[in-house]
Structures are given as C-alpha cells and as structure tokens.
Amino acid sequence: MENKHKTLQFKTNINCGGCIATVTPFLNETEGVCHWEVDTTNKDKILTVETTEINEQQIIETVQKAGFKIEPLNS
C-alpha cells in the first residue's frame, strides 16, 4: 500500500528563526507530518506541510497551540 503525500500551504505570522524554533517541536511531534518549512522571505510567510494523514484543520490547531496565526492559503 502506497502512502499518498498531500502538500498543504498556509499563510502564517511565523517570520523569523526564533518563531520557527518555537513552532518546530509542535509540528515535529504531530503524527502524519512528513516534512514542513516556512518561507519567511515571502510576505505571507508561507508554511508548506507535506503530510500523509492529517488534515488542514489539525495543522491549523497545532500552529495556533504554538502561539501563531495561521490560515489556509487560497490558491
């Protein structure tokens, strides 16, 4: 059985290395997150998450728990 990776993107206010360090343990401990990164050079601070099993809402809740604003990126 093949794992299907989904790529989800969000607008956040994670805008520096310190913010990334704060959110790292939250995202790293989330079951189903394969890889994630934040483009702090983009004005919308785009968080890209590759996942196998969790949904958009679970990622939003995780990032909010870490103390940041997050919303789905409408393409």
C-alpha positions in Angstrom: 0.0 0.0 0.0 1.4 3.4 -1.0 1.3 6.4 1.2 -0.1 9.4 -0.6 1.6 12.6 0.4 -0.5 15.8 0.4 1.1 19.2 0.3 -0.9 21.8 2.3 0.0 25.5 2.3 -0.9 28.2 4.8 -0.4 31.9 5.4 1.2 32.5 8.9 2.9 35.1 11.0 5.9 32.9 11.6 8.5 35.4 10.4 12.0 34.6 11.9 14.3 31.9 13.1 13.0 32.3 16.7 9.4 31.8 15.6 10.5 28.7 13.6 12.3 27.3 16.7 9.1 27.8 18.7 6.9 26.0 16.3 9.3 23.2 15.5 8.5 20.9 18.4 4.8 21.3 17.8 5.0 20.3 14.1 7.7 17.7 14.6 5.6 15.9 17.2 2.5 15.9 15.1 1.7 12.4 13.8 1.5 12.3 10.0 3.7 15.4 9.2 6.5 14.2 6.9 8.2 17.5 6.2 7.4 21.2 6.7 9.1 24.5 6.0 8.3 28.2 6.3 9.2 30.7 3.6 10.0 33.7 5.8 11.1 35.7 2.7 7.5 35.6 1.3 5.3 38.4 2.5 2.6 35.9 3.6 5.2 33.7 5.5 4.0 30.6 3.7 4.1 27.4 5.7 4.2 24.3 3.5 3.4 20.9 5.1 3.8 17.5 3.5 1.5 15.1 5.2 0.2 11.5 4.8 -2.7 11.5 7.2 -3.6 14.7 9.0 -5.9 17.4 7.6 -5.7 21.2 7.3 -7.7 21.8 10.5 -5.3 19.7 12.6 -2.3 21.7 11.3 -4.1 25.0 12.0 -4.8 23.8 15.6 -1.1 22.7 16.1 0.3 26.1 14.9 -2.2 28.0 17.0 -1.2 26.0 20.0 2.4 27.2 19.4 1.0 30.7 19.5 0.9 31.8 15.9 -1.7 33.0 13.5 -2.4 30.7 10.5 -4.9 30.5 7.8 -5.3 28.3 4.7 -3.6 29.7 1.6 -6.3 30.1 -1.0 -4.8 29.3 -4.4 
